Amino acid sequence: MDMHELIRQMERAERIWPDDRPWAIQILSGYLHISPTELLSLFRQINPTLESEREQVLPEDLRLLRAHCERMVENSSSESIEDKRREQARARKTIQSLIPKISELMSKKDVTRALNTYIYMLGESGEVATPEEKAQWYEEMGRLCLKIKRHPNEAARYFRSAVHALSLLEDADGIQDLLETYDEDFEGDEARRSWDMVLSTGRESLDKLAYLS
């Protein structure tokens, strides 16, 4: 049952319902596009004395029920916002705990685990990461892929993501520097095809930034 849609249906029913005419819950449910059982259950939240779907209710009862449903929606929305805040806080804690771990892995030259930790961190906390963080992380992930000789498509994918993040930051110099830094690392036909996708993304971003400036 979509509570927002139900509230809209209640508002429509109120406009056509004569003030002095009672309706059975069973009949009203047809106007609201909800089952009589569900509607009775809702009415009983504000009037526990109702016993069956044949019970009659007045327009004022429907107005009270609509107000009750609106409060339910409002409370649910508040809970969702609070849940989201808690989830974002957890995601930031994940970032704060994993960045030192990545540094430690890099100091031990455990490149593969460092890359995998970046991948995990982005999957768990990417939504709360800033463009600055994403630009740094994606470039580093592309560099690590080259270091351990992963497929060039994977490295290129991370570099393209870094370009997108730099584009959000309107950092044309950062994009240009990335394109120049890693161009010679993609050798061979297959690797060049992968790098060409990065070049294309970078040039499009640079053109847009030049137009905006």
N, C-alpha and C positions, 0 to 999 in steps of 0.2 A: 504494500500500500504506500503510494507516494503522498506524503502528508501535505506537501505544497499543492499538489493537484486537488487533493480532497478539500483543502481550504478554499480553493478557487470554485469548486463545485458547490460548496456551502454558500458562498456569496451569491452565486447564480440562483440557488434555490430560495434564498431569503428574498430576492427581488420579485419572485413570482408567487410567493406563499401568502395567501390572505391571512391577516392578523388573527382572525377569530376562528380559524379552521385547524383542528388538530389533524396530524397525519400519523399513521402507524409507522413504526420504525421500518417494518418490512416494505412499505410503499416508498418511504423516503429514501431507502437504500438504492432504489432504482434511479432516482434523480441524481444521486451522488456517485453512482457507478462504483459501489462498494457492496460487499456481501452483507446481508442482514445480520449475520453473526458478528462480523467485525464491527458494524455500526452499533449494535447493542452493547458490545464490549466497551466501546468508546463512551457511549452514553452512561454506562454504569460507573465510569470513573468520576462523573460529576453527580450522578444520582443512583446510588447503590440499590434503591428500592425497585428499580425496573427489573422485571422478571422474564419477559419474553419479547420476541421480535414483533408481536402483535400489539405491544404497548403503544399508546398514542403520546405524541409529544407536540408541543406548540412552537411557534417561531422563536419565542424567547429561549426555549430549550436549545434550539439549534444555534442561536447567537452565543449562548453560554458555551456550547460545545466547540464552536469555532474559536472563541477566545482561548479555551483550554488547549486546543490543538496548536494555536499560534504560540502559546507559551512553551509547549513541547518542542516546537521547531526552534524557538529562540534558545531554549536550554541546550538542545542538541547542537546548535551552531556554536554556542559558547564552549561546550565540551570539546567540539572538534578543533576549535582554535587553540584551546589549551593543550589538547593532545598533539597538535602540530608543533606548538612551541616546545613541548617536552621532547618530541622527536628531533627537532632541529638542535636542541641543546645536546642530546645524545650524539648526534652526528658530529657536532663540533668537538665533543670530547674524544670521539674516535679519531678525528684528525690530529688533535693535540697529542694523543697517545702514540699514533703511528709514525708521525714525522720523525721523532727521535729514533724510533726503531729502524726506519729507512736509513737514517744517517749512520747508525751503528752497522747495519748490513753493508753499506757502501764502504765503510772504513775497513771492514773485514773482506772486502772485494767479493762479497756474496751477491753478485749482480742479479742473478736469476730470481732470488728471493726478494731482492729489493724491488724489481720490476713487478713481481706478483703481488707484493704488498701495496704498490701504487694502484694496481688494478683493483685490488680488494677495497682500498680506501675510496676510490672513485665510485665503485659500486655501492658502497655503504653510505657515503657522505657527499657524493658529487653535487647533490641538489643545494647544499648549503655552502659549497666552496665558492670563493670569489673568483672573478675573471682573472685576477692577478695570480691566484693560486693555481687555477686550471692551466693558464699559459705556461707557468713554470713546470708543473707536473707533467703535462703532455709533452713538452719539449724534452724533459728528462727521460720520459718513458720511450720516446722515439730514439734518443741517444743510446739508451740501454739496450734497446732491440738491436741496434746496429752493432753494439759492443759484443753481444752474445750471438750475433749472426742469426737472428730470427728472420722469418720471411720478410722481404722488403715491403710487402703490402701492409704488414702490421706496423712497421716503423712509419710508413707514409701516413697511415690512418691517424697515428698519434700526432704527427707533425701538422696534419691538416686541422686537427682539433685545436692544436696550439695556435695556429693561424686564426681560427675563428675567435678564440679567446682574446687574442691580441687585437683583432678587428673591433671587438666590443670595447676594448680599452682605447681605441683610436690610436694605436701605437704603430704607425707606419714604419718607423725606424726599427722597431722590434721585429716586424714581419720581414723587412728587407734583410736584416741581420741573420734571421733564421734561414732564409732562402740561400744566402751566400755561404753560411757556415757549413751546411750539410750537403750542398750540391755535389761535391766530389765524392761523397760517401756512397753514392748509388751508382755502382758500376755494373755494366752488362745490360743487355736488352730488357730483360724482365724488370730489373731494378730501376732502370731509367723510366720505364712505363709507369711504375709506381710513383717515382719522383715527379713525373710530369703532372700527375694529379695534384701534388702539393704545389707545384709551380703555378698551375692554373688557378687554384684556390687563392694563392698568395697574390697573384696579379689582379684577380677580380677584386680582392679586398683593397689592394692599394689603389686601384682605379676609383672605387667607391669613396675611399677616404680623401683622395685628391679632389673628387667632385664636391664633397661636402665642405672641404676647406676653401 
